[in-house]
Amino acid sequence: MQPKLSLLNDELIARIVEEAYQLMLKPGIKVQNAEARQLLAEAGAQVDEETMVVRIPKQIVRQALETVPRQFHLFDYEGRPTVQYGGDAVHFDPGSSGISVLIPETLEHKTAETEDLIRIIKVAESLPQYDAQSTAVVCHDVPKDLHDLYRLYLVMLFSKKPIVTGAFTNTTVHQMIDMLAIFAGGRENLREHPRAVFDACPSPPLIWSNFGAGNLITLARAGVPAEIVSMPLAGAAAPVTLLGAVTQHAAECLSGITIHQLARAGSPIVWGGAPSTFDMRKGGTPFGSVETAMIDSSYAQVGKSLGLPTHAYLGATESKILDMQAGLESGMGAMIGALSGINMISGSGMLDSLLCQSPEKLVVDAEGIAMAKRMLEGMKIHTETLATGFYEGVNFKGGDFLKQRITMQLFQKEQHMPGKVIDRDSMRGWKESGSMDTFTRARNRVTEILASYSRPELDPAKVAELHAYVLDLAQKAGMEELPRLEEPSYA
């Protein structure tokens, strides 16, 4: 039996949903995209074109909910269904859209460039704990007009895993879909076997921008999965109470689903988010706080009550380096997300409130993910009796159970065996192996991964077509050649 964390009862979930419906009528949802307003008006919503505020009746939203797929898959490069959205399936991917990376030698943060993203992709590709890749950082060595599509380009070249991504404009979302279609063999094949899900973000409180709503419409019509990333900031851009933030999240997601399904009913969409509390002392957004995790767990429970696939941002930290705080906050977040049955959990590898990515943290977080996934397996019954059968022939000696054949048969099924990053040696053994701390072991593991990484074998004709497509866009943006695809050298 898969253990579950539930913070809300059925009555409270019903109140949250009902108040979300009320918010969509008063004060309403500000929709800054004209086409989205037209879709809503044609469906029966009350639209004020001057203020762009739309009042969406409950029945329109409920009709939209009826057409949302309860489950769908993301496929890898080979066309295999690898990630399941829906039910209680739990997957992890690295956190996305960072602007900097941690330099392991100096512990400084540097602006991310091509070589940094390639390094992150290689590490995530080599760790089985990550079921999908993400477009983890923005590469600042290409023009701003290419920031979103260029990072997708690199993931497609260096990985075969499914991808969690997102566009930054209403123009580039079309271009990114075209890029995915090149590898898929056309847009219809991409619709049938989507490799990527695109984040689409409302702006708190209760705003769908021209860009956010436009992305929803484009993705729906292309049949490419969309993932709503609602970001209520409790105490600043959302009510200060956790339940108030969850209710605002529900209103933003329900309104987004309505726009999306009106554009094309039956297209896949995910109930997701990246909320946070507002730190009244520092003015920050503590993504590693337990209250943030509680909002995530709760809104996921609301989404599940509606039968929807789920996503959350967990496993991040406000720490600037890989220290005890980073481990504490990231591990707790991963475990809470897993126990909440959230389908895709983003955030691994991230430091400094989602601003910085670190391959070394990806390695450490992978161990936390493995522990969380072991927890999800729950307690297992392997033998006819629970314990009594083990005591036959035992003479009250501490090591008797080590001699039993069944011990050797079952211990690996019962116990997760961590990798080299986790130290379980004696003090003597630890000293003999170099007295390394966790960060040093993680650095060594990253070095091993990069040394053993082999670039995936891809269809050369499709790679050439993809390169030509992106190069053409780069040249139109004023860049003669794309950056060389090399490894970073920080030393």
Phi, psi and omega in degrees: 000129180284120178294148183226148174253125179230117180262346183241144171265172185300322181296318180292321177300316179299321179295319180299312182296317181296317178292330175296318175300319180296320179297327180288346174261321180212111013278356186093180180246129175278118183243110188268005178256123186297319181295322178295319178297321179295317178300317181292320179296317180295334179277350178115005177283155178269120186243129172256104185293332181290314181267347184065018177272131181244132175256116190253114179293152183304320186295328178293317180295317181296323176296320178295318180299328182293336184262354180288130175299133179283343181204144172204169181239152163259142185250151176275183182302326182281356180088018179266136177289108190253323183242128177255120169263125181124155182066213182251018175299140182236126178228161180229146171219159178296152174298155190239162171068025173295157180249351181218168176230154178275126174277113188295330182287327185245348184063020174269159175261129178240152178298132185287143176225183185309310185298329180289317179295320179301318179299316180296316181300316181298318180294312180296326179294329186270350182257116184294342179295337179265111183282340181217158171271166169227162171276082202292323181222157174272128182270117186271009176262014172233159180300152182304325181297343182254358190306315184283314184286331181292320179293326173296319177305314181293318178299318181295330180280331189245006182215154173248359184282162170301165190227134169257119187219197179178148178262157180257350180216167177285346176274312186289338177298323176295317182294322180291324175295320176300319180297314178296324180294331178301312179287331182281343183089030178121160183293326180292319176296324178295321178297320182283328182227070183294135178263337186232152169243140184252127173290140174227124193245121167286162179253122182285144359262131167062041180234130166252109182291169175303318180291312183297312179292323178298320176298317179303316182294314180299313182295319179300314183289333176277346183074017178269131185303138175249149181230107180291127178243084178282138189231057176299134180250097189299119180101348180232298179248025177194162176307150184291335181282148178299319179293326176296319178295319178297322180292317176298318176305315181298318180295319180294319180291316181297319178293321178295318177299322180296313177301313183299312183286333174292330177290320175197104181297139177093354176287145184286137178212151188241140176273096186228186180177171174216062182283172175198161166277167177253122181283108185291343180276318186247350182074021182260181179239092185284089180290345178267002183286153179292329178294322175300315178297325179293321175298314180301310181300320183289314181293328176296322178296321176297314179300319179295325179296336177267002178079026187255149170298153188230157179211153174204157173261108179216162180092011178259178184207158173272349179299148182267345179225174179276090181234192182297323178298317180299316180294317181299306185292318183291317180295318178297318180298316180297318182292316180297318179297317180295314181293340176276356178068030181285132189293317177228124182247112180261158175131344182299146178087352189264138176240169170055051176055049175073011181270332189236138175250150181217118175301325179295321177291326175304320180293315179293315180299328179300325178291321176296321178297318179299321178293318179297320179291327174294320177301321181295335178291338175069191179277132186246147174257112182256340188232163183298316173256158181284321183215325191302324181296337181286344189268359178295122180082002179282130184249041177057038177246138186300330184260009184300324184289337177294334183279345185284136179300324183294333176298315179291331181285328191250343191296326180285339175281333181268328188245131170282128179259107183291166178276195186292343183290330180267128180263121174233023182276171173285168177302318180297314180296322179297316179294318181296333180269006173115002179053042185278143173273177185298318182296320179296317178296323178294320177300316179297321180293320177298318178300317178298315182298313182295326180290329184262354183294136173241129180298136184296147176280116182241158178298114185298328179293319179289324177297316179297319179294318179296315180299315181297321180296312182289322179299320178299317178294323179295317181294325176293335178272002176096017182245119186292316182228153175283155179302149176292142185267083183240164175282148177285152172230103185273338187294000000 
